[in-house]
């Protein structure tokens, strides 16, 4: 039998281009990166079993005199913008090794088991090769993010700084407590064993924390202290693991930034090590080439989270301070990224306490400590409209210290949109010092799947849900598909102070044939109107949710909101209104003020079932 093979040379370039395009698709590149990383894990696991740790070095007391970071009598790190709390017993608790972790009490134990015990469940996380430990939702131990928190060792930084202001006896006790916990951590977490080596970001934050902790305690730590070999062992192993893993697979720009800063710290502070130059070079490469792309030119974060943006801003501030302190060159674009993010955040800060609205994720992430943040000095804002076109936010400031934040931005950072929320056209409203319309927060990223789904859903935000669906499709706890598109349609500000912003999103257009347009209008001295217009065809169930930061009291024609000197009236047209508080079936009426905890709130739900087009009209005004 003869088989005839046909070959068309003219089609070769087209086929080659198609193949290259397919291999370059985000999913395939991500698969290839994961495959390379898994190969590294297999090699590391094999070497661990044979007792050959290529990325690890155990340091002894005889090694300490070689390193200037261990022997310098004066601090080697720059001062940072600290806002330390008044000592309300916190110093005593830290000296005893007691820390509050997302509402759970955690206590250091000399046997080291505390580093592996889950604060939220009390279960012990496995002590085996890190890549073989299941940590995603549904694992038998708990929320991995909560378990990681004490091992960031950021509480030791606070202990060292508070001890600086105390009497000599307390400072001596602080040195002993820091040394005991640091040595305990290194001994209880053998290299590559346990949950604390899973994330390069966790390794990076831990490295930064121990550097600032021991630097703050100079010259109280004697050269012969066992703290120094433990510090060197941790820094070397962490820096090498970070370098190796990020050379094979880049994570999100936020995580890459943490890794870059840690490598620059390690390379700068331990120049005597033969790996220091490689750490510095790779850290600078990551800092300059990979991290700036997640900060928009208007200063906002493509991840759409205020907390994560502050986290990145602090990391940029830390590395800039270090390089300036050492009189090392800094690329101008890094200074510009840092300045833009500071400017952006300053527009959103609360005028009374400087806090940020809890929009998006990352509100409980800290580069070094909850008490260290880089921020512009507070300045009062005048009434008016400020729009960030690239990041997708409009801030409307009224004349009675009221402020609205209108979110007309993207879902998050492509391709996975891991930390995005389906909150297109959501609204945050503050009147005076009171939150009126709130963002319910995050609650969990790796804990209960049902609660994770709810808190990132459209229903959990101040916007409109169609037929019970989210504006995009959740693909597990850290991914979305079919991301929505948003568009700013119109904005106007009159000389009399009236402000109008209109935006549209298309998250339901392809699936349901429905488009949502929202207009937000402010009229002095303190009246707000929100108009929701749903266009399309067919019959649908439409649900408008307002998550309230103050309690509503039903009155004729609407609801009176408590907590104001003058009555604030909320009225809604377009559907049947019900109040929901702390409901489980279906989930609704919840907010998370910090990661890992949730509390009942009042949600005002407005339902309509019928034909489209349809509109809702919401008004808030003082009467």
N, C-alpha and C positions, 0 to 999 in steps of 0.2 A: 504494500500500500504506500502510495506517495503522498506525503503531506506538503502542501505548498504554504510557505510563510510569506506574507506580504509585508513590505516595509516601505513606508513613505517618508523619505528624508525631510520633506517640507514640514511634516507634522512634529518633528523632533523638538524644535525650539518651543512649540506650544506645549507639548507634553512635559518638557523639562521645567517650563515656567509654572505649569500647574502643580508639578511635584514639589517644587521649591515653595510655592505659595501654601500648599497643604502642610508641609513640614514646618513652615513659619507661623502657622496658626497658633494663637495663644494656648489652646488646649494641648497641642502637640509639644510645644516648647515647655510647657509646664510639666507634661508627662516625662519628657526627656530629662528635665532637671531633677524631678523626683527619682527617676531611675538611677541617675548618677549618685544622688545622695544615698539611696538605698544600698548601692554598691559600696559606698564609703562606710556605711553602717556595718555591712557584712564584714568588711576588712577590719574595722575597729573591733568588732565583736570577736573575730578570730584572734587578733593580736592580744586582746584582753584575756582570752582563754589560755593563750600561750605564755602570758606574763610579759608580753613585749608591748609596752605603751609608747608608741612613737610620738604622741602629742603631749606626753605627760613627763614631768620631772619632779622628783621628790627632793625638796631642799632641806638642809640641816642647819644647825646653829653655826657650823663652820663656814657656811656659805654667806651668812649675813653681812660680814664686814666688806664684802666685795661690792655692795650695792649702795649707792649714795642715798636712795630713797629710804633705806633702813637706818642709815647712820647720820643723816643730816640733823643738826641740832635745831634748825629753824624750819618752819613750814615751806613746802615746795609747791603748794597749790594756791591759786588765787582766791581772794575773798569773793563770796557770792552774795546775791541779794536775799538774805535770810530775814524772815519775819517770825521769830521764835515765839511760842505761846508763853503766857505767864505760867509760872510753876504752880500748878494746882494739884500737886501730888504725882504728876507725870514722871518727874525725875525719880521719885522713890519707887514707882512701879517698874521703871526701866532698869533701875539698879537690881531689882529682884527678878528681872527677866520676864516681866509680865507685860504683854502688849495686847491691845484690842485690834483684832483683824476683822474688818467689815462686820462689826457687831459681835464677833465671837472672841472669847478670852483665850489667849494663847500664852503658854508659860514655857520658858526654857527648862529643859531637864538635863542633868549632867550625863545621862546615858546616851544622849543624842537622838532618842526616839522621837522627840518633839519635831524634828525637821522632816519627819515622814508621816506624822499624824495629821489627818485632815481636820482643820478647825471646825468645819461645818458638820461632819458626820462622826468624828472620832475614830474612823477607820484608819488603818495603817496602809500607806501606799507601798507597793512592792519595791524591794531593793534588788533589782536585777538590771541587766543592760537596758539603758534608757529607751532605746528605740523599740523595745518589745513591750512597753507598758501602755495599755489602752487608757487614753485620757479624755476622749470625746464624750459627749452626752450619753448617758446610759452605762457608764463604767461603774463598778461596784464601790468606789471609794468616795466620790464627791466631785465638787467643782474644782478643776485643776487650778483655775485662777486664784481661788481662795487659798489653796495649799501652797502656791508659789509665794504668796505675799511675805510671810515671815522670813523666808530664805532669800529674799532680796537684800536683807540685812540693813535696810534703810533706817530701821529703828536704832541701830547702833550709831548712825550719824547724829541723830537727834540726842542720844545719850551723851556723846562726846561733846557736842556744842553746849548742852545744858550744864555739863560738868565744868566747862571752862569758867562759868560764872559762879560756881559753888566754892565752898571752903576746901582747903587741902585734903582733909580726910575724905570728903565726898569725891574729889578728883581721883584719889588713890583707889577708892572703891569702884569708880567708873572704869578705870584702866583694867582692874581685875575682872570686871563683868564683861568688858569688850573682849579681853583676851580669852576668857573661858568660853564665850560663845563662838568666837571665830575659830579657835582651835577645835572646839567640839564640832562645828560645821564641817571642817575639812576632814576630820576623822570619821564622821558619820556618813559622809558622802564621797565614798571612794570614786576616783575618776571614772566617768561614764556610767556610773551605777546610780540608779534612782531617777526620780522625776525632775530633778533640778538641772539636768543636762539636756532636757528635751528641747528647750527653746533657746536659741542663741541670744534672744533679747533678754531673757532672764539672766543668762550668764553675763551679759554686758552690764546690766543694771547692778548686779551684785559686785562686779569688779569696780565699778565707779563708787559704790557705797563704801567698800572697804578702804579704798584709797583715801577718801575724804575723812573717814573715821579715824584712821591711824594718824593722818596728817594733823588733824585737830588736837590730838592728844600729845603731840610733841611738847616738851622733851620729857614727859612723864613716863614714857615706856623705855625701860633700860635696853641696851643693845643686846643683852643676853636673854631677853624675854622670848618664850616660845611663840609669841604672837608673830614674830618676823618670819621664821621659816614657814608658818602656816600661810601668811600673806603671800610670800613668794610662790609657794606651791599653787595657791588658788589663782593668782594672776597669770602665771605661766600657762597652766592647763586651760583656763578659760580663754585667754587670748588665742592660743593655738587652735582650740576647737572652733572658736568664732571664725578665725581666718580660713581654716580648712573648709568649713561648711559653706561660708559665703563665697568662696572661690568656685564652688560647684553649683550653687543655687542661690540666687538673690531672692530675698523675701520682699515684703512690702517696703516701700521707701521709708516708712516710719521705723520698722524693725532694722532696716539697713542702716539708718542713721544712728540708732543706739549702738549697733555693732561698730560703726566707723568711729564714734566718739570713744568707745572702750579701747579699740586698737590704738588710737592716737594717745590716749592716756597711758596705756601699757608701754608703748614704744618710747614715749617721752620720759616716763618716770624710771624705767629700767633700761637705760641705754647700754649698760654693761653686758646685757644678754645678746647672744649672737642672733636672736630672732627679732631684736628691737627694730632694726631698719626695715625688715619685711613688714612688721606690724604697722610701722609708720607709713610706709609707702602704700600699702593696701588700704589703710584707714583713710589716707588723704584721697586716694582714688575714689573710694566709695563716697566720701563726703562731697567731693567736687563734681563727680560725674553721675552718680546714681540718686542721691537724695533730693536735690533741689526741685526735681520735676513734680513732686507731689504738692508743692506750694504754688498756688496760682499767682499770676502777676498782680492781682489785687490783694494778695496776702492770705487768702483763705485756703483751707485744706481740701484737697480732692476727696478725702475720706468723709467729709461732711460732718465732722465731729469737733465740737469746741474743745473738749477735754484732750483729744488726741493732738489738736493743734497747739495747745499750751504745752503738752508733753514734748512735742518736737521743738517748739520755741525755746524751752528750757535746755534741751540738749544742744541746740545751736549756740545758745548763750554760754553754756559750760565750756564747749570746745573753743569758742572764740576767746573766752577769758583765759583759758589755759595757754593758747598759742600766743596771745598778746603778752601774757605774763612771762613767757619764755622768749619773747621777742622773735617769734617764728613768723614767717610770711603767711598771710591769709588771703585766699582768692577774694576779690571784690564781690563776686556774685554770691558768695556765702554771707557776707555782711549785708548785702541787699535783701536776700531771702529772710534773714533774721529781722531786719528792720521792717520789711513788709508785713511779716506775721505779727510783730508787736503792734504795728499801726492798726491792723485788722482787728486784733483782739481788744484793743483799747476802745473801739467803737461799740463793742458789745458788753463791756463791763457794767455791772450795777453801779449806779452813781453813789450809793451809800457805803457799800463794803468792798467794791472792786471785784466781786465774784462774777463768774461767767454763767450765762443761762445753760441749763442742762439740755442742750440740743445735740443729738447724735450720741456717739459712744466715746469712751475714754475719760469720763469725768473723774474717775478714781485712779488714773494712771499718773505717776510722778517720776520724773527723771532722777531725782535724788531724795526728795522729801516733800510732804505736803506743805512744808513751811519755806520752801525755796522756789520762787517763781521770778522770771524776768518779765517785767511789765513797765510800760511808760508811766510816769507820774500821773496821778488822776487829774483830769481837767474837765470842767463842766461842759456839757454839750448844749447847743442852742436848739430850739424847736426847728423841725424841718425834716427833709428826706435825704437819706444816704443810701445809695444803691451800689452793691458789688455785683457787677454784671457777670463776671467769670465764675465767681463762687455761688451766685444765685441767691442773694439775700437782699432784702430792702428793709431798712430801719426807719420807722416813722416815729418821730418824737413830737409829743404834743406840748401844750402850754401849761398843763397841770401835773408835770413830772410823770406823764404817762408815755409809754414806749411800746411799740409793736414791732415784732420781727416777723417778716413775711418770707417764708422759704419757697423760692421758685428755682431751686438748684437741682442738680443731678442726684441720682441714687447713691453714688459713691465712686470708688476708684475701680475702673475696669481692670481685668476682665471678670473678677469674681464678686466685686462689690461687697466684700466680706463683712464690713462693719457698717454698711449702709442701712437705713431704715426707709420703709415705704411711706414717706411723709411729704410727698409732693403737695405744695400749696398749703402746708400747715401754717398755723399762726400761733405766736407766743405774745401775750399781752400782759404788761405790768402797769399798774396804776399806783403812783407813789411808791411805797415800799412793799406793796402787796402784789403777788402774782395772781392774775385773774385767769388767764388761759395758759396752761402749762404743758411742757413736754414731759410725759411720764417717765422718761429715763430708759435705762438699759436692763437692769436687774441681773441678768446673767448672760454670759457668752457660751459657757461650756457646761452649764448645769441642766436643770429640767428642760426637756425639749419643748413641752407645751408652753411653758412660760417664756422661753426664748422666742418661740414663734409669735406669741402675743405681743410682747414688748417691742418687736421690730415691725409689727404689722401696721397696715393702714388704719385699722380700727383703733389702735392705741395712740393715734395722733389727731390733731385738730383739723380734720379734713373730711372728705366725702368718700365713702365706700360704696361700690356698686356690686350687687348680687353676692355680697359676703366675700368678695375676692380682694386680694391685695393689688396695689398698683403695679407690682412686679411679682414674679413667681419665686417663692423661697425654695432653694435647692440645698436643704440641710441648714445647719445652724450658722454657717459661715460662707454662704454663697447665695446669689440671686441669678435668675435668668429672665429674659424678656424685660430688660430695664426700661423704665419710662423715659420719655423725652419731655422736657419742659421748655417753655418759651415766655419771656417777658413781653407782654403785648403793648402795654401803655403805662406811662407814669406822668404825673403832672403835679405841680405845686403852684398855687396862686399867691399873689401878693397878700391876700387876706389870711393866708395860712391854711387853706384847705388843701389836702393832699390825697391823691388817688393813685393806686397802683393796681394793675390788672395783669394776671398771668394765666397760662393755660398748660395743662399736661395731657399727654396722649397715652397714658398707661393702660387704659381700657379700650382704646380705639380698635386695635386688631382683634382682640378677643371678644369684645362685647359690642363694638360699634358705637361706643359712648365717649365723648370728650368732655372734660371738666374745665370750666373757666371760672376763676375767682377774682373778684374785685374787692379791695380793701380801701375804705375811704375814711379819712379823719376830717372833722370840722370843728374848729375852735368854738368854745374853750375846752370841750372834752367829750365830743360825741363820736362814736365809731359805728360804721356800717360795713358788714361783710355780705357780699352778694355772690351766691353760688349758682351757676347756670350750667345745666347738663344738657347737651345736645346729642342727637342720635335718633334711633328708631327702636320700636318694640316696647315691650313691657319689662320693667326692671324693679328690683328692690333697691332703694337708695337710702343710705344711712349717713347722717351728719352727726359727728361726735364733737362735743366741746368738753375737754378735760379741765376741771375747775380747780383753782388753787384756793378758793374761798367757798363757804357754804351758801347754797342758794335757798331762799325762802320763797315758796310759791305765793304769788299775789295775783290780783286781777290783771290779766293780759301778759303775764310773764313771770319773772323771778327777780327778787331783790337779793343782791349779793352782800353778805355780811362783811363787816370789818372796815367800813368807810364812814367818815364824818357825815357825809351827805349820801342819801340813798342812791345806789348804783343799780339801774334797772336793765335787765337783760330780756329781750323779746325775740322770738323766732317765728317766722311764717314759712309755711311750705310742708308741714308734716306734723305727725303726732309726737309730742314730747314726753319722755319718761326720764326719771332719775335712776341712776345705777350706782351702787356703792359696794365695792368688795365682792362682786359676783364671781362665782366659779363656773357655773353652767348657765349661759356662756360666760367666758372670762371677760370681765370689764370692771371699770371703776377701781383701778390700781395705779400706784406710782411708786417709783424706786428713787429714794433720796440718796442712796449709796449702793454700790455694787453688793449683790447678795442679799439685800433686804427689800421688802415691799410693804406698802401700807395702803389701806383703803382710802380712796378719794371719791369725790362725787363727779360722775360723768353725766352730762346732759346729752341724751341720745334722741335724735329726731328722725323718725322713720316715714318713708313714703313708698308705696307700691303702686305702680301705674305706668302710664305711657310716658315716654320721653319725646320732646323736651320737658324739663321741669326746673324749677328754681327754688332756692331757699333764700330768705332774707333775715339776717341776724343784726340786731341793733343793741348797742350798749350806750347808755347816757345817764348822767346825773339828773335827778328830778327833785 
